[in-house]
């Protein structure tokens, strides 16, 4: 299945400075960044993976997979080696990013703590031309060049397993 990047980006633009009432807002309990990114991914993928523990799904605030809201868990789900429903990705370089992809940041250099959703990329490859949307510290069309980090990784969405 194809990943609908346009639909995912439209969702990100619509909800970057607001909260979709269909989803719990995790701002006050660890942050809402990966929840927001998962919502964007779902808008473009239209498929969840209801596998207990290792899937990627949201039913309610207390009935969701760790990968729906956890930075490291989302990465692990997306780059999984086994099949199963849902979007899948590869770790890529900055030049491989497209609107609808994900960036994750580590501020301490040990573990990744923040997920960003790519809404626009420019040419040539340049941090300032990659624009993101995010929750927790709500951002929309914010340049990646405004962030500081110890480590960064880029997750390019390849497709969706039905």
Z-matrix of the N, CA and C atoms (Angstrom, degrees):
N
C 1 1.452
C 2 1.518 1 109.81
N 3 1.294 2 114.54 1 148.97
C 4 1.453 3 119.03 2 176.95
C 5 1.528 4 110.95 3 -85.46
N 6 1.299 5 115.01 4 147.32
C 7 1.456 6 123.25 5 173.54
C 8 1.527 7 106.66 6 -88.74
N 9 1.328 8 117.61 7 122.89
C 10 1.459 9 122.07 8 -178.28
C 11 1.526 10 109.48 9 -84.84
N 12 1.326 11 115.73 10 87.57
C 13 1.468 12 121.55 11 -177.06
C 14 1.532 13 111.83 12 -60.32
N 15 1.322 14 116.74 13 -40.34
C 16 1.466 15 119.76 14 -179.21
C 17 1.528 16 110.82 15 -61.21
N 18 1.309 17 116.40 16 -44.37
C 19 1.469 18 120.41 17 -179.86
C 20 1.531 19 110.86 18 -65.32
N 21 1.317 20 117.34 19 -39.94
C 22 1.468 21 121.39 20 178.83
C 23 1.526 22 110.70 21 -63.67
N 24 1.332 23 116.60 22 -43.75
C 25 1.465 24 120.99 23 179.75
C 26 1.537 25 110.58 24 -67.28
N 27 1.314 26 116.91 25 -40.91
C 28 1.476 27 119.99 26 176.82
C 29 1.525 28 110.77 27 -58.32
N 30 1.325 29 115.87 28 -41.60
C 31 1.466 30 120.34 29 177.93
C 32 1.532 31 109.87 30 -61.96
N 33 1.318 32 116.49 31 -47.01
C 34 1.468 33 121.16 32 -179.46
C 35 1.524 34 111.24 33 -58.13
N 36 1.315 35 116.38 34 -44.05
C 37 1.468 36 120.50 35 -179.85
C 38 1.526 37 110.10 36 -64.83
N 39 1.316 38 116.81 37 -42.06
C 40 1.471 39 120.83 38 -178.65
C 41 1.526 40 111.79 39 -64.14
N 42 1.337 41 118.36 40 -39.92
C 43 1.462 42 121.16 41 -170.02
C 44 1.525 43 114.80 42 -109.58
N 45 1.311 44 120.24 43 4.46
C 46 1.474 45 121.63 44 -177.62
C 47 1.520 46 112.62 45 -59.51
N 48 1.313 47 117.95 46 -39.11
C 49 1.472 48 121.03 47 -177.79
C 50 1.520 49 112.26 48 -107.61
N 51 1.304 50 116.43 49 18.28
C 52 1.459 51 121.37 50 -179.37
C 53 1.524 52 107.43 51 -146.09
N 54 1.325 53 117.24 52 -179.93
C 55 1.459 54 121.88 53 178.39
C 56 1.518 55 108.91 54 -126.53
N 57 1.322 56 116.09 55 129.37
C 58 1.447 57 121.81 56 175.62
C 59 1.531 58 107.31 57 -71.22
N 60 1.328 59 118.58 58 121.53
C 61 1.465 60 120.39 59 -176.86
C 62 1.530 61 113.91 60 -65.80
N 63 1.328 62 118.37 61 -10.70
C 64 1.468 63 120.93 62 176.97
C 65 1.533 64 112.20 63 -74.45
N 66 1.340 65 116.58 64 -11.24
C 67 1.466 66 120.86 65 -176.85
C 68 1.530 67 109.80 66 -126.93
N 69 1.311 68 115.50 67 145.78
C 70 1.459 69 120.78 68 176.67
C 71 1.527 70 109.57 69 -68.14
N 72 1.306 71 116.89 70 146.59
C 73 1.470 72 122.99 71 176.95
C 74 1.529 73 108.37 72 -96.56
N 75 1.310 74 117.72 73 113.09
C 76 1.463 75 123.33 74 -176.33
C 77 1.530 76 112.98 75 -93.55
N 78 1.331 77 118.04 76 13.38
C 79 1.468 78 121.26 77 -178.11
C 80 1.525 79 113.06 78 -50.42
N 81 1.315 80 117.34 79 -42.23
C 82 1.469 81 120.61 80 -174.04
C 83 1.521 82 114.16 81 -91.33
N 84 1.329 83 117.22 82 2.22
C 85 1.471 84 119.11 83 177.76
C 86 1.530 85 110.34 84 -133.97
N 87 1.305 86 115.29 85 57.89
C 88 1.458 87 120.45 86 174.54
C 89 1.515 88 115.14 87 109.72
N 90 1.317 89 117.52 88 -15.93
C 91 1.460 90 120.44 89 177.60
C 92 1.514 91 112.67 90 113.73
N 93 1.319 92 115.41 91 153.73
C 94 1.458 93 122.69 92 -174.59
C 95 1.528 94 112.73 93 -110.27
N 96 1.326 95 118.11 94 6.96
C 97 1.468 96 120.53 95 -171.52
C 98 1.521 97 113.19 96 -62.62
N 99 1.321 98 118.23 97 -47.51
C 100 1.460 99 119.82 98 -176.16
C 101 1.523 100 111.03 99 -77.18
N 102 1.322 101 118.12 100 -30.55
C 103 1.459 102 121.80 101 172.03
C 104 1.531 103 109.26 102 -58.57
N 105 1.319 104 116.87 103 -46.59
C 106 1.468 105 121.60 104 178.80
C 107 1.528 106 111.04 105 -63.00
N 108 1.318 107 117.84 106 -45.93
C 109 1.462 108 121.37 107 178.87
C 110 1.531 109 110.10 108 -60.54
N 111 1.332 110 117.23 109 -41.84
C 112 1.470 111 120.13 110 177.90
C 113 1.524 112 111.10 111 -62.78
N 114 1.313 113 117.31 112 -39.89
C 115 1.465 114 120.14 113 176.87
C 116 1.529 115 110.72 114 -60.72
N 117 1.312 116 116.56 115 -43.39
C 118 1.471 117 121.22 116 178.35
C 119 1.523 118 110.42 117 -62.19
N 120 1.335 119 115.91 118 -46.03
C 121 1.466 120 120.12 119 178.43
C 122 1.526 121 110.93 120 -59.48
N 123 1.325 122 116.00 121 -43.65
C 124 1.460 123 119.76 122 -179.36
C 125 1.533 124 111.03 123 -63.37
N 126 1.325 125 116.95 124 -37.64
C 127 1.467 126 120.45 125 177.56
C 128 1.532 127 110.44 126 -59.29
N 129 1.314 128 117.58 127 -34.45
C 130 1.463 129 121.73 128 -179.60
C 131 1.511 130 114.27 129 -90.38
N 132 1.329 131 117.17 130 -20.59
C 133 1.464 132 120.62 131 -175.98
C 134 1.528 133 112.73 132 -101.72
N 135 1.324 134 116.86 133 -34.83
C 136 1.471 135 123.67 134 -179.33
C 137 1.526 136 114.07 135 60.12
N 138 1.330 137 116.86 136 18.44
C 139 1.464 138 121.48 137 179.84
C 140 1.521 139 108.60 138 -137.92
N 141 1.328 140 115.97 139 131.19
C 142 1.468 141 120.78 140 171.57
C 143 1.518 142 108.03 141 -107.48
N 144 1.323 143 115.74 142 164.28
C 145 1.462 144 122.42 143 177.18
C 146 1.526 145 106.65 144 -118.74
N 147 1.338 146 116.36 145 108.98
C 148 1.461 147 121.59 146 -173.71
C 149 1.526 148 113.60 147 -88.49
N 150 1.319 149 118.05 148 18.28
C 151 1.458 150 121.21 149 176.70
C 152 1.525 151 108.95 150 -63.92
N 153 1.350 152 117.59 151 123.35
C 154 1.473 153 119.08 152 179.65
C 155 1.535 154 110.98 153 -56.34
N 156 1.280 155 116.38 154 141.73
C 157 1.470 156 126.98 155 176.95
C 158 1.532 157 113.04 156 69.73
N 159 1.321 158 118.42 157 -57.01
C 160 1.459 159 120.56 158 -171.52
C 161 1.530 160 114.42 159 -100.31
N 162 1.317 161 118.11 160 4.63
C 163 1.451 162 121.73 161 178.62
C 164 1.521 163 111.60 162 -83.13
N 165 1.319 164 115.05 163 -161.52
C 166 1.469 165 122.58 164 179.27
C 167 1.517 166 106.60 165 -147.42
N 168 1.346 167 115.38 166 100.92
C 169 1.457 168 119.67 167 -176.24
C 170 1.522 169 110.90 168 -157.25
N 171 1.333 170 113.61 169 160.62
C 172 1.465 171 122.16 170 174.47
C 173 1.520 172 107.44 171 -139.33
N 174 1.330 173 116.22 172 122.05
C 175 1.456 174 122.56 173 173.42
C 176 1.526 175 108.79 174 -112.58
N 177 1.332 176 115.49 175 -43.78
C 178 1.462 177 121.93 176 177.46
C 179 1.522 178 107.82 177 -157.43
N 180 1.334 179 115.84 178 175.78
C 181 1.466 180 120.58 179 -179.03
C 182 1.527 181 111.89 180 -57.56
N 183 1.320 182 116.70 181 -32.92
C 184 1.461 183 120.16 182 -178.19
C 185 1.525 184 113.00 183 -103.46
N 186 1.324 185 117.50 184 1.57
C 187 1.458 186 121.52 185 179.64
C 188 1.527 187 108.43 186 -132.39
N 189 1.332 188 114.74 187 83.11
C 190 1.459 189 122.40 188 -178.30
C 191 1.522 190 107.50 189 -150.66
N 192 1.302 191 115.69 190 162.92
C 193 1.467 192 119.45 191 177.02
C 194 1.528 193 109.15 192 -83.43
N 195 1.343 194 117.07 193 154.17
C 196 1.469 195 119.86 194 175.11
C 197 1.532 196 111.91 195 -57.33
N 198 1.330 197 117.59 196 -31.48
C 199 1.464 198 121.07 197 -177.87
C 200 1.523 199 112.85 198 -71.16
N 201 1.327 200 118.36 199 -17.56
C 202 1.463 201 119.76 200 179.87
C 203 1.522 202 110.90 201 -68.87
N 204 1.334 203 117.67 202 -35.37
C 205 1.467 204 120.96 203 -174.97
C 206 1.525 205 114.16 204 -121.66
N 207 1.305 206 119.07 205 -8.75
C 208 1.463 207 121.64 206 -176.81
C 209 1.516 208 112.31 207 -99.38
N 210 1.315 209 117.19 208 127.07
C 211 1.471 210 122.41 209 -176.38
C 212 1.529 211 111.22 210 -55.41
N 213 1.328 212 117.38 211 -57.11
C 214 1.468 213 121.20 212 -177.33
C 215 1.526 214 111.47 213 -65.23
N 216 1.343 215 116.16 214 -38.94
C 217 1.466 216 120.08 215 -179.42
C 218 1.528 217 111.44 216 -65.37
N 219 1.345 218 117.09 217 -37.65
C 220 1.463 219 119.76 218 178.03
C 221 1.526 220 110.22 219 -63.44
N 222 1.312 221 116.74 220 -46.03
C 223 1.467 222 119.86 221 178.20
C 224 1.520 223 110.40 222 -58.05
N 225 1.347 224 116.61 223 -47.27
C 226 1.464 225 120.29 224 -178.79
C 227 1.526 226 111.59 225 -60.33
N 228 1.342 227 116.62 226 -40.30
C 229 1.465 228 119.35 227 178.12
C 230 1.531 229 110.57 228 -64.37
N 231 1.311 230 116.93 229 -47.61
C 232 1.463 231 120.45 230 -174.22
C 233 1.525 232 113.09 231 -64.77
N 234 1.336 233 117.85 232 -35.38
C 235 1.469 234 120.03 233 -177.69
C 236 1.527 235 112.18 234 -99.39
N 237 1.325 236 116.77 235 18.10
C 238 1.464 237 122.43 236 -178.66
C 239 1.525 238 111.12 237 -54.84
N 240 1.296 239 115.37 238 149.88
C 241 1.468 240 120.93 239 179.84
C 242 1.523 241 111.74 240 -91.43
N 243 1.333 242 117.07 241 -18.44
C 244 1.453 243 119.84 242 177.81
C 245 1.518 244 108.88 243 -91.14
N 246 1.305 245 116.64 244 161.29
C 247 1.460 246 121.47 245 179.72
C 248 1.511 247 111.87 246 -74.37
N 249 1.297 248 115.86 247 -136.10
C 250 1.453 249 121.37 248 -178.92
C 251 1.513 250 111.09 249 94.89
N 252 1.324 251 116.51 250 156.66
C 253 1.456 252 121.01 251 -175.91
C 254 1.522 253 113.57 252 -63.25
N 255 1.324 254 114.56 253 155.09
C 256 1.454 255 121.04 254 173.39
C 257 1.513 256 113.51 255 115.26
N 258 1.331 257 115.21 256 170.20
C 259 1.467 258 119.85 257 178.96
C 260 1.525 259 110.61 258 -67.47
N 261 1.331 260 115.77 259 153.61
C 262 1.464 261 119.92 260 174.10
C 263 1.519 262 109.03 261 -138.03
N 264 1.337 263 115.21 262 155.17
C 265 1.463 264 121.27 263 -171.79
C 266 1.518 265 110.92 264 -142.32
N 267 1.316 266 114.07 265 170.64
C 268 1.461 267 122.04 266 170.52
C 269 1.523 268 107.44 267 -128.57
N 270 1.328 269 115.44 268 147.83
C 271 1.469 270 118.18 269 170.75
C 272 1.517 271 105.92 270 -71.59
N 273 1.314 272 116.47 271 133.12
C 274 1.463 273 121.44 272 -171.81
C 275 1.520 274 109.79 273 -136.51
N 276 1.311 275 115.59 274 -178.76
C 277 1.453 276 121.11 275 175.36
C 278 1.514 277 110.95 276 -92.44
N 279 1.313 278 115.79 277 166.79
C 280 1.456 279 120.90 278 -179.49
C 281 1.533 280 110.78 279 -56.73
N 282 1.304 281 118.02 280 -37.54
C 283 1.455 282 121.83 281 -178.32
C 284 1.516 283 114.09 282 -69.42
N 285 1.331 284 117.31 283 -12.97
C 286 1.462 285 121.41 284 178.89
C 287 1.520 286 112.43 285 -89.90
N 288 1.328 287 117.57 286 -8.86
C 289 1.461 288 120.78 287 -176.38
C 290 1.518 289 112.16 288 -65.42
N 291 1.324 290 113.79 289 143.04
C 292 1.462 291 122.54 290 175.52
C 293 1.526 292 107.25 291 -134.75
N 294 1.321 293 117.60 292 157.86
C 295 1.453 294 118.56 293 172.50
C 296 1.534 295 109.48 294 -54.50
N 297 1.330 296 115.97 295 134.67
C 298 1.459 297 121.30 296 -176.39
C 299 1.512 298 112.87 297 101.34
N 300 1.334 299 118.40 298 -5.31
C 301 1.459 300 122.25 299 177.26
C 302 1.533 301 110.34 300 -89.81
N 303 1.329 302 115.42 301 179.12
C 304 1.462 303 121.66 302 -174.20
C 305 1.526 304 110.00 303 -126.71
N 306 1.313 305 114.67 304 144.53
C 307 1.458 306 122.18 305 172.82
C 308 1.525 307 106.90 306 -121.96
N 309 1.324 308 116.84 307 138.05
C 310 1.459 309 120.34 308 175.45
C 311 1.517 310 109.58 309 -124.28
N 312 1.333 311 114.67 310 139.88
C 313 1.464 312 121.79 311 -175.89
C 314 1.514 313 111.48 312 -117.24
N 315 1.322 314 115.29 313 143.47
C 316 1.457 315 122.95 314 169.30
C 317 1.521 316 106.50 315 -114.26
N 318 1.307 317 116.30 316 122.37
C 319 1.463 318 120.15 317 179.56
C 320 1.522 319 112.02 318 -88.73
N 321 1.345 320 116.71 319 -23.98
C 322 1.460 321 120.13 320 -177.71
C 323 1.524 322 112.89 321 -105.32
N 324 1.324 323 117.75 322 -2.73
C 325 1.459 324 121.53 323 178.96
C 326 1.512 325 114.42 324 78.17
N 327 1.335 326 117.61 325 -0.63
C 328 1.458 327 121.43 326 -178.13
C 329 1.522 328 110.88 327 -104.72
N 330 1.330 329 116.28 328 -55.59
C 331 1.461 330 119.93 329 179.13
C 332 1.528 331 109.25 330 -129.95
N 333 1.316 332 114.86 331 155.66
C 334 1.465 333 120.27 332 179.93
C 335 1.527 334 109.05 333 -83.77
N 336 1.350 335 115.57 334 134.62
C 337 1.457 336 120.39 335 -171.68
C 338 1.522 337 114.88 336 -124.46
N 339 1.328 338 119.73 337 -7.61
C 340 1.461 339 119.98 338 -173.38
C 341 1.521 340 110.21 339 -143.65
N 342 1.345 341 115.32 340 136.03
C 343 1.462 342 122.01 341 177.68
C 344 1.524 343 109.62 342 -113.25
N 345 1.319 344 115.52 343 136.65
C 346 1.456 345 123.14 344 178.52
C 347 1.521 346 108.62 345 -124.00
N 348 1.323 347 116.40 346 149.02
C 349 1.456 348 121.35 347 179.51
C 350 1.525 349 109.16 348 -110.70
N 351 1.314 350 117.48 349 126.84
C 352 1.466 351 122.19 350 -177.55
C 353 1.529 352 109.84 351 -79.01
N 354 1.342 353 116.36 352 122.65
C 355 1.470 354 120.64 353 178.27
C 356 1.524 355 112.76 354 -107.72
N 357 1.331 356 116.85 355 -17.78
C 358 1.471 357 119.40 356 -179.88
C 359 1.523 358 108.89 357 -159.63
N 360 1.321 359 116.01 358 142.95
C 361 1.466 360 121.01 359 174.10
C 362 1.520 361 108.02 360 -129.30
N 363 1.297 362 115.84 361 150.46
C 364 1.461 363 120.54 362 178.69
C 365 1.508 364 110.22 363 -119.26
N 366 1.286 365 115.18 364 177.99
C 367 1.458 366 120.92 365 175.95
C 368 1.519 367 106.72 366 -128.99
N 369 1.276 368 120.37 367 144.36
C 370 1.461 369 126.55 368 -2.83
C 371 1.531 370 111.53 369 -74.06
N 372 1.323 371 114.30 370 174.73
C 373 1.461 372 122.69 371 178.50
C 374 1.531 373 109.60 372 -53.21
N 375 1.327 374 114.97 373 115.71
C 376 1.458 375 119.77 374 -174.12
C 377 1.522 376 108.90 375 -158.89
N 378 1.325 377 117.95 376 130.60
C 379 1.469 378 121.66 377 179.55
C 380 1.523 379 111.89 378 -53.45
N 381 1.308 380 116.86 379 -37.73
C 382 1.462 381 121.22 380 -175.41
C 383 1.522 382 112.32 381 -71.88
N 384 1.331 383 117.32 382 -19.34
C 385 1.462 384 121.03 383 -179.31
C 386 1.525 385 113.41 384 -96.39
N 387 1.325 386 117.34 385 1.70
C 388 1.459 387 121.27 386 174.88
C 389 1.524 388 106.44 387 -97.66
N 390 1.331 389 115.54 388 115.76
C 391 1.454 390 120.59 389 -177.24
C 392 1.521 391 109.51 390 -107.79
N 393 1.318 392 115.36 391 138.50
C 394 1.460 393 120.43 392 -173.25
C 395 1.525 394 111.37 393 -124.23
N 396 1.330 395 113.56 394 166.59
C 397 1.464 396 123.31 395 168.44
C 398 1.516 397 106.09 396 -126.15
N 399 1.332 398 116.59 397 146.16
C 400 1.465 399 119.25 398 177.66
C 401 1.516 400 110.92 399 -157.92
N 402 1.329 401 113.72 400 162.83
C 403 1.464 402 122.05 401 173.17
C 404 1.519 403 108.85 402 -111.31
N 405 1.302 404 116.01 403 179.13
C 406 1.451 405 129.97 404 -172.24
C 407 1.526 406 107.06 405 81.90
N 408 1.319 407 117.45 406 -70.98
C 409 1.467 408 121.19 407 166.35
C 410 1.530 409 103.79 408 -103.32
N 411 1.328 410 116.81 409 89.94
C 412 1.467 411 121.59 410 -169.48
C 413 1.527 412 111.67 411 -55.78
N 414 1.327 413 114.50 412 129.17
C 415 1.461 414 121.94 413 179.52
C 416 1.523 415 109.70 414 -138.24
N 417 1.321 416 116.22 415 148.51
C 418 1.455 417 121.72 416 172.90
C 419 1.524 418 108.11 417 -149.47
N 420 1.308 419 116.12 418 130.05
C 421 1.474 420 123.41 419 -175.93
C 422 1.528 421 110.69 420 55.54
N 423 1.328 422 115.22 421 38.98
C 424 1.461 423 121.81 422 177.61
C 425 1.525 424 108.34 423 -94.95
N 426 1.312 425 116.59 424 135.10
C 427 1.454 426 121.76 425 -178.80
C 428 1.524 427 111.19 426 -70.75
N 429 1.321 428 115.51 427 136.14
C 430 1.461 429 120.75 428 175.14
C 431 1.526 430 110.29 429 -59.79
N 432 1.321 431 117.31 430 -27.24
C 433 1.459 432 121.73 431 179.37
C 434 1.522 433 114.48 432 -64.44
N 435 1.341 434 117.78 433 -13.09
C 436 1.470 435 120.60 434 178.86
C 437 1.527 436 112.30 435 -84.79
N 438 1.328 437 117.53 436 -8.36
C 439 1.472 438 121.66 437 -178.32
C 440 1.520 439 111.05 438 -92.10
N 441 1.329 440 115.34 439 152.03
C 442 1.464 441 122.03 440 170.23
C 443 1.518 442 107.67 441 -117.60
N 444 1.321 443 117.00 442 139.86
C 445 1.456 444 121.41 443 -178.54
C 446 1.511 445 109.60 444 -153.32
N 447 1.337 446 114.67 445 163.40
C 448 1.461 447 121.00 446 174.07
C 449 1.529 448 110.16 447 -93.04
N 450 1.355 449 116.42 448 -35.15
C 451 1.464 450 122.48 449 178.31
C 452 1.524 451 108.35 450 -141.65
N 453 1.326 452 114.38 451 152.42
C 454 1.466 453 120.28 452 178.03
C 455 1.524 454 108.66 453 -140.48
N 456 1.326 455 115.61 454 147.28
C 457 1.471 456 119.35 455 172.31
C 458 1.527 457 108.53 456 -140.63
N 459 1.319 458 113.41 457 149.69
C 460 1.456 459 122.25 458 -176.46
C 461 1.523 460 108.21 459 -116.09
N 462 1.323 461 116.70 460 128.25
C 463 1.464 462 121.88 461 179.50
C 464 1.535 463 108.51 462 -114.34
N 465 1.314 464 114.98 463 111.43
C 466 1.462 465 121.57 464 -179.75
C 467 1.523 466 108.76 465 -93.57
N 468 1.327 467 116.64 466 119.67
C 469 1.465 468 121.04 467 179.84
C 470 1.525 469 108.43 468 -74.39
N 471 1.325 470 115.34 469 121.84
C 472 1.458 471 121.88 470 -176.20
C 473 1.520 472 111.06 471 -90.94
N 474 1.332 473 117.11 472 -38.22
C 475 1.453 474 120.47 473 -176.88
C 476 1.514 475 111.00 474 -179.55
N 477 1.322 476 114.64 475 -165.58
C 478 1.465 477 121.87 476 -178.61
C 479 1.530 478 107.94 477 -136.40
N 480 1.318 479 115.64 478 128.85
C 481 1.461 480 119.84 479 172.45
C 482 1.526 481 108.01 480 -86.12
N 483 1.341 482 117.85 481 131.08
C 484 1.474 483 120.39 482 -178.75
C 485 1.543 484 112.19 483 -71.19
